[in-house]
Amino acid sequence: MRIIGPPSASRDTVLANLVGPDGAHPRFVSDMFGALWDAGIEYTVDPVGVVAQSFKETGGGRFAGRVKPEFCNPCGLKIRHLGLFPEASGDLPLAHQMFPNWAVGATAHVQHLRAYAGWPVDGLVVDPRYSLVAGKWCENFEDLSGQWAPAADYGASVVTIARRLQGST
């Protein structure tokens, strides 16, 4: 599933498939979804993949991991300089970037995907780690395995979620 490109399903289809027994937390649907979708459209990143990746990273908006909802960080982006402060090392909460709102967090997420795909961002870059990953050349979401996250099946799991959101499974 390509990172750069138009939506691979309609907004209404994806939104409809976010609800259900294994669906998203209400926060994901009401607060995060619109910002993620709009950022994907603005930066020509498939918003279905953006939403799927955020769903994976946040547990469908439940935020059971280190990143808290108040961070407005939809994809677990780290701060620019890990290890600058002892509290910000490793996978501790303060190692993750805090954004002022979901729109900025979603924009940073999509800019980070563009950097991984080797596509530049024109204008203001809000992704704190953009220059650290720019040019990774991951054409597809599957290619993010071992890059965005260390798991060998990371990208495949994002695509599995995307296929469910597209109504393909």
NORKA-V387464 format. One record per residue. N is the residue number from 1. NEAR is the number of other ideal C-beta (glycine too) atoms within 12 Angstrom. Layout:
n = (N;N)
near = (NEAR;NEAR)
This chain:
n = (1;2;3;4;5;6;7;8;9;10;11;12;13;14;15;16;17;18;19;20;21;22;23;24;25;26;27;28;29;30;31;32;33;34;35;36;37;38;39;40;41;42;43;44;45;46;47;48;49;50;51;52;53;54;55;56;57;58;59;60;61;62;63;64;65;66;67;68;69;70;71;72;73;74;75;76;77;78;79;80;81;82;83;84;85;86;87;88;89;90;91;92;93;94;95;96;97;98;99;100;101;102;103;104;105;106;107;108;109;110;111;112;113;114;115;116;117;118;119;120;121;122;123;124;125;126;127;128;129;130;131;132;133;134;135;136;137;138;139;140;141;142;143;144;145;146;147;148;149;150;151;152;153;154;155;156;157;158;159;160;161;162;163;164;165;166;167;168;169)
near = (34;24;42;29;25;18;29;30;29;17;25;16;23;38;28;19;30;38;22;14;7;16;23;35;23;16;25;35;27;17;25;42;40;25;36;49;38;24;40;40;23;22;37;25;42;37;40;41;50;50;50;50;45;51;39;37;41;39;24;32;33;22;29;13;21;20;33;22;28;17;31;33;43;48;47;31;41;34;30;23;16;22;15;14;14;11;14;22;17;16;17;19;23;24;29;36;34;23;31;17;22;33;24;28;38;43;39;44;51;43;39;45;53;37;35;39;33;19;27;17;28;11;12;11;24;30;34;30;30;30;17;19;29;22;16;24;18;34;22;25;39;27;28;37;21;17;28;33;27;12;16;14;17;27;33;23;25;38;32;23;35;39;24;29;45;29;19;18;13)
